[in-house]
Amino acid sequence: MTRPTSPRTDTSTDRGTEPARPGPDRPRLLLGAYALAPSGSPVETEVLAALPALGVQVLEVPLPAPGTAAETARWVATHLPDDVDLVVTAIPRTMQRLADHPAYGLSSADLDARRAALDDLAELRDLAQRLSDDAGRPRLTAVELHSAPGPGLGTLAAFRESLDEVLAWDLGGARLLVEHCDALVDSQQAVKGFWPLHDELTVLQSLAGDVPEVASRLGLSINWGRSAIEGRSARTPVEHVRAAAEAGLLRAVVFSGAAATPTPWGAAWEDQHIAPRADDPALRLSEGSLLGAEEIAETLAAAQGSALDVVGIKVTVRPDTADAQDRVAVARASLRLVTEALEHETS
């Protein structure tokens, strides 16, 4: 596969210095680009063109729609540099399905609803093979799965059974990551309302057991903002990262912000992937974010000793009409906070 040769707009100039690229002894740098720019738009093309300058090594993309693995593989070949790998997240599809079918998900006690979730994920087998064939190497790094629908309509036994089934699939070596989302909390309106972290870790530990080849394929991903939303505190992500690290299962930390007060992203405690706060002009609208340099550093310190595969950001930009340069500037400023914290942790 070759890199695209079509002209690209330069989105990397006059917007500050680039974030440092992580070294070989550090986790790879991830960007949730599908949140950063509208999918399929000219703005997205310009944002993707800036990936090499940003030092991004892994791109988080949504689970492809059924029957579109070939189309997705062509998109990857056309738009992404050869050395950028993929993490596929099932959360957009999961939330879409839950809106119509509240019992949907890998932990569903309803057999048909659980089978529907597994059928949605089956697209990954074709995608992993096509990506490997095109690149001449495994390119799907990980798949982020979720413990929907959570307590009430789901069971942990069903969740374990679903993960066990997916483990048997040939996904080209991709790791299965359970991405923790906000759990049900008494007297609090949940955004996702999936299983508590402790339960997710227990299921993963029961699957991994003492079998190294199975344990090497499993892990947990923490999204900073979703943990903050669950605990209504910037302390909760640190606690979640530490718990996953101590369990030996932490593999990814993705930084999205959250806010205790209304912001241009919406009401307090919404899962809107608010950018971090900082003095950088690109982040001027996210001054209400609970996530800043200190919180990033403290979170990564809690991850010490864990075998992190990726660390990165997933942020959205306001206003919705922001151009590609503004979006790249937000990504650059956010990534810089992460890489500076990584440098401090490994120095």
C-alpha positions as CSV (number, residue, x, y, z in Angstrom):
1,M,0.0,0.0,0.0
2,T,1.3,3.5,-0.8
3,R,0.5,6.8,0.7
4,P,-2.0,9.1,-1.0
5,T,-0.6,11.3,-3.7
6,S,-3.5,13.7,-4.0
7,P,-2.8,17.3,-2.9
8,R,-3.4,18.0,0.7
9,T,-4.1,21.3,2.5
10,D,-1.3,22.1,4.9
11,T,-2.9,22.3,8.3
12,S,0.3,22.1,10.4
13,T,1.7,25.6,10.0
14,D,1.4,28.8,12.1
15,R,-0.4,27.1,15.0
16,G,2.4,26.4,17.4
17,T,5.1,23.8,17.8
18,E,4.3,20.1,17.3
19,P,3.9,17.7,20.2
20,A,6.9,15.5,20.8
21,R,6.7,12.0,19.3
22,P,6.7,9.3,22.0
23,G,10.0,7.3,22.2
24,P,10.3,3.5,21.8
25,D,9.9,3.0,25.5
26,R,6.6,4.8,25.7
27,P,3.1,3.9,24.8
28,R,2.0,4.9,21.3
29,L,0.2,8.2,20.8
30,L,-3.5,7.8,19.9
31,L,-6.0,10.3,18.5
32,G,-9.8,9.8,18.4
33,A,-10.1,11.5,15.1
34,Y,-13.7,10.6,14.4
35,A,-14.7,12.9,17.3
36,L,-12.4,15.6,16.1
37,A,-13.9,16.2,12.6
38,P,-17.2,15.3,10.8
39,S,-16.8,11.9,9.1
40,G,-16.5,12.0,5.3
41,S,-16.2,15.8,5.2
42,P,-13.4,17.8,3.5
43,V,-12.5,19.0,7.0
44,E,-11.8,15.4,8.0
45,T,-9.5,14.9,5.0
46,E,-7.5,18.0,6.0
47,V,-7.3,16.9,9.6
48,L,-6.1,13.4,8.7
49,A,-3.4,15.0,6.5
50,A,-2.0,16.6,9.6
51,L,-1.5,13.3,11.5
52,P,2.2,12.8,10.7
53,A,3.1,16.3,11.9
54,L,1.1,15.7,15.1
55,G,3.1,12.5,15.8
56,V,-0.1,10.4,15.9
57,Q,0.7,6.7,15.7
58,V,-2.8,5.1,16.3
59,L,-6.2,6.3,15.1
60,E,-9.4,5.5,16.9
61,V,-12.2,4.9,14.5
62,P,-15.8,3.7,14.9
63,L,-16.9,0.1,14.2
64,P,-17.8,-0.2,10.5
65,A,-21.4,-0.6,9.5
66,P,-22.4,-4.2,8.5
67,G,-21.0,-5.1,5.1
68,T,-18.6,-2.2,4.8
69,A,-15.3,-3.8,5.8
70,A,-14.0,-3.5,2.2
71,E,-15.1,0.2,2.0
72,T,-13.4,0.9,5.4
73,A,-10.2,-0.8,4.3
74,R,-10.1,1.3,1.1
75,W,-10.7,4.5,3.2
76,V,-7.7,3.6,5.4
77,A,-5.5,3.0,2.3
78,T,-6.6,6.3,0.8
79,H,-6.5,8.6,3.8
80,L,-4.0,7.3,6.4
81,P,-0.2,7.1,6.4
82,D,1.2,3.6,6.2
83,D,2.6,3.7,9.7
84,V,-0.6,4.7,11.5
85,D,-2.5,1.8,13.0
86,L,-6.1,1.5,14.1
87,V,-8.1,1.0,17.2
88,V,-11.8,0.3,16.5
89,T,-14.4,1.4,19.1
90,A,-17.8,-0.1,19.3
91,I,-19.3,2.7,21.4
92,P,-21.0,4.7,18.6
93,R,-22.8,1.6,17.3
94,T,-23.6,0.5,20.9
95,M,-25.3,3.7,21.8
96,Q,-27.2,3.8,18.5
97,R,-28.6,0.3,19.1
98,L,-29.4,1.0,22.8
99,A,-31.5,4.0,21.8
100,D,-33.9,1.5,20.0
101,H,-33.2,-1.6,21.9
102,P,-32.4,-1.0,25.6
103,A,-31.4,-4.7,26.2
104,Y,-28.7,-4.6,23.4
105,G,-25.2,-5.4,24.3
106,L,-22.5,-8.0,25.1
107,S,-23.8,-8.4,28.7
108,S,-27.4,-8.7,27.8
109,A,-29.5,-11.3,29.5
110,D,-31.7,-11.4,26.3
111,L,-30.0,-13.9,24.0
112,D,-31.3,-12.3,20.9
113,A,-30.0,-8.8,22.0
114,R,-26.6,-10.3,22.9
115,R,-26.4,-12.1,19.6
116,A,-27.2,-8.8,17.8
117,A,-24.2,-7.2,19.5
118,L,-21.9,-10.1,18.6
119,D,-23.2,-10.0,15.0
120,D,-22.3,-6.3,14.8
121,L,-18.8,-7.1,16.0
122,A,-18.3,-9.9,13.4
123,E,-17.5,-7.2,10.8
124,L,-14.2,-6.9,12.5
125,R,-13.0,-10.3,11.3
126,D,-13.2,-9.2,7.7
127,L,-11.8,-5.8,8.4
128,A,-8.8,-7.1,10.3
129,Q,-8.0,-9.5,7.4
130,R,-8.4,-6.8,4.7
131,L,-6.2,-4.4,6.6
132,S,-3.5,-7.0,7.1
133,D,-3.6,-8.0,3.4
134,D,-3.3,-4.3,2.3
135,A,-0.5,-3.4,4.7
136,G,1.4,-6.7,4.6
137,R,1.3,-6.7,8.4
138,P,-1.3,-6.6,11.3
139,R,-2.8,-3.1,11.4
140,L,-5.7,-3.4,13.8
141,T,-4.1,-2.9,17.2
142,A,-7.1,-3.2,19.4
143,V,-10.9,-3.3,19.6
144,E,-12.7,-1.4,22.3
145,L,-15.7,-3.3,23.6
146,H,-18.3,-2.3,26.2
147,S,-20.3,-3.9,29.0
148,A,-23.7,-2.7,27.8
149,P,-26.5,-2.8,28.8
150,G,-25.2,-3.0,32.3
151,P,-27.0,-4.0,35.5
152,G,-30.7,-4.6,35.3
153,L,-30.9,-5.9,31.7
154,G,-27.5,-7.6,31.7
155,T,-25.5,-10.2,33.6
156,L,-21.8,-10.5,34.1
157,A,-22.0,-14.2,33.1
158,A,-23.4,-13.1,29.7
159,F,-20.6,-10.5,29.4
160,R,-18.0,-13.1,30.1
161,E,-19.5,-15.5,27.6
162,S,-19.5,-12.8,24.9
163,L,-15.9,-11.9,25.5
164,D,-15.0,-15.6,25.4
165,E,-16.6,-16.0,22.0
166,V,-14.9,-12.9,20.6
167,L,-11.5,-14.2,21.9
168,A,-11.9,-17.2,19.6
169,W,-12.1,-15.0,16.5
170,D,-9.1,-14.4,14.3
171,L,-8.7,-10.6,14.5
172,G,-5.1,-10.5,13.3
173,G,-3.6,-10.2,16.7
174,A,-5.8,-7.3,17.9
175,R,-6.2,-6.9,21.6
176,L,-9.7,-6.9,23.1
177,L,-10.0,-3.8,25.4
178,V,-13.0,-3.3,27.6
179,E,-13.5,0.5,27.6
180,H,-14.9,1.5,30.9
181,C,-17.9,3.9,30.7
182,D,-19.8,5.6,33.5
183,A,-21.5,3.0,35.7
184,L,-24.9,3.3,37.3
185,V,-24.7,5.3,40.5
186,D,-27.5,5.7,43.0
187,S,-29.4,9.0,42.8
188,Q,-27.5,10.1,39.7
189,Q,-28.5,10.2,36.1
190,A,-26.1,8.0,34.1
191,V,-24.9,8.8,30.6
192,K,-24.0,5.2,29.7
193,G,-24.9,3.3,32.9
194,F,-22.8,0.1,32.2
195,W,-21.1,-2.2,34.7
196,P,-18.9,-0.8,37.5
197,L,-15.1,-1.0,36.9
198,H,-14.6,-3.7,39.6
199,D,-17.1,-6.0,37.8
200,E,-15.4,-5.5,34.4
201,L,-12.0,-6.2,35.9
202,T,-13.3,-9.3,37.6
203,V,-14.7,-10.7,34.3
204,L,-11.4,-10.0,32.5
205,Q,-9.4,-11.6,35.3
206,S,-11.6,-14.7,35.2
207,L,-11.0,-15.0,31.4
208,A,-7.3,-14.4,31.6
209,G,-6.7,-16.8,34.5
210,D,-3.2,-18.2,34.4
211,V,-3.0,-18.6,30.6
212,P,-0.5,-16.0,29.2
213,E,-1.6,-16.3,25.6
214,V,-5.2,-15.3,26.7
215,A,-4.1,-12.7,29.1
216,S,-1.9,-11.0,26.4
217,R,-5.0,-10.5,24.3
218,L,-7.2,-8.8,27.0
219,G,-7.1,-5.5,28.7
220,L,-8.9,-2.4,29.9
221,S,-9.1,1.1,28.6
222,I,-9.9,4.1,30.7
223,N,-11.5,7.2,29.2
224,W,-10.7,10.1,31.6
225,G,-13.9,12.0,31.0
226,R,-16.2,9.1,31.4
227,S,-14.7,8.1,34.7
228,A,-15.0,11.7,35.9
229,I,-18.6,11.8,34.9
230,E,-19.3,8.6,36.9
231,G,-17.6,9.9,40.0
232,R,-18.5,13.6,39.5
233,S,-14.9,14.2,40.3
234,A,-11.4,14.5,38.7
235,R,-10.2,12.0,41.3
236,T,-12.3,9.1,39.9
237,P,-10.2,8.7,36.7
238,V,-7.0,8.5,38.8
239,E,-8.7,5.9,41.0
240,H,-9.9,3.9,38.0
241,V,-6.5,4.0,36.3
242,R,-4.8,2.8,39.5
243,A,-7.2,0.0,40.0
244,A,-6.8,-1.3,36.5
245,A,-3.0,-1.0,36.7
246,E,-2.9,-2.9,40.0
247,A,-5.0,-5.6,38.4
248,G,-2.4,-5.9,35.6
249,L,-5.0,-5.1,33.0
250,L,-4.5,-1.4,32.1
251,R,-3.6,-1.1,28.4
252,A,-5.0,2.3,27.3
253,V,-5.7,5.7,28.7
254,V,-7.6,8.2,26.6
255,F,-8.0,11.7,27.7
256,S,-11.3,13.4,27.2
257,G,-12.4,16.2,29.4
258,A,-15.6,16.7,31.5
259,A,-17.1,19.7,33.2
260,A,-19.0,20.3,36.4
261,T,-20.6,23.4,35.0
262,P,-22.2,24.3,31.6
263,T,-19.7,25.0,28.8
264,P,-19.9,25.5,25.0
265,W,-20.1,21.7,24.8
266,G,-23.3,21.6,26.8
267,A,-24.6,21.0,30.3
268,A,-22.5,19.7,33.2
269,W,-21.4,16.1,33.2
270,E,-22.3,15.4,29.6
271,D,-20.1,12.9,27.7
272,Q,-19.0,15.4,25.0
273,H,-15.3,14.9,24.9
274,I,-14.4,18.4,26.1
275,A,-10.9,19.4,25.3
276,P,-8.5,20.0,28.2
277,R,-7.9,23.4,29.7
278,A,-4.6,25.2,29.2
279,D,-3.1,28.6,28.4
280,D,-2.8,27.7,24.7
281,P,-5.2,30.0,22.6
282,A,-6.5,26.9,20.8
283,L,-8.0,25.7,24.2
284,R,-9.6,29.0,25.2
285,L,-13.1,27.7,25.0
286,S,-12.4,24.7,27.3
287,E,-11.4,26.7,30.4
288,G,-14.3,25.0,32.3
289,S,-12.8,21.5,31.7
290,L,-11.8,19.5,34.7
291,L,-8.9,18.1,32.7
292,G,-5.7,20.0,32.6
293,A,-1.9,19.3,32.7
294,E,-1.9,18.5,36.4
295,E,-4.7,16.0,36.0
296,I,-3.1,14.3,33.0
297,A,0.2,14.0,34.9
298,E,-1.5,12.6,38.0
299,T,-3.4,10.1,36.0
300,L,-0.3,8.9,34.1
301,A,1.5,8.6,37.4
302,A,-1.2,6.3,38.7
303,A,-0.5,4.1,35.6
304,Q,3.1,3.5,36.5
305,G,4.2,-0.1,36.2
306,S,1.4,-1.0,33.8
307,A,1.9,-2.3,30.2
308,L,0.2,0.6,28.4
309,D,-0.2,0.1,24.7
310,V,-1.6,3.5,23.9
311,V,-2.1,6.9,25.5
312,G,-3.9,9.7,23.7
313,I,-6.8,12.1,23.4
314,K,-10.3,12.1,22.1
315,V,-11.7,15.6,21.9
316,T,-14.4,17.5,20.1
317,V,-14.2,21.1,19.0
318,R,-16.5,24.1,19.4
319,P,-18.1,25.7,17.6
320,D,-19.3,22.9,15.3
321,T,-18.4,25.1,12.3
322,A,-14.7,25.2,13.2
323,D,-12.4,24.8,10.2
324,A,-9.7,22.2,9.8
325,Q,-6.9,24.5,11.1
326,D,-8.8,25.2,14.3
327,R,-9.5,21.5,14.9
328,V,-5.8,20.6,14.3
329,A,-4.8,23.3,16.6
330,V,-7.0,21.9,19.4
331,A,-5.6,18.4,18.7
332,R,-2.0,19.7,18.8
333,A,-2.4,21.6,22.0
334,S,-4.2,18.6,23.7
335,L,-1.6,16.1,22.5
336,R,1.2,18.3,23.7
337,L,-0.1,18.2,27.3
338,V,-0.1,14.4,27.0
339,T,3.4,14.0,25.5
340,E,4.9,16.5,28.0
341,A,3.4,14.4,30.8
342,L,4.7,11.2,29.2
343,E,8.2,12.7,29.0
344,H,8.1,13.6,32.6
345,E,7.0,10.1,33.6
346,T,9.8,8.4,31.6
347,S,12.6,10.8,32.3
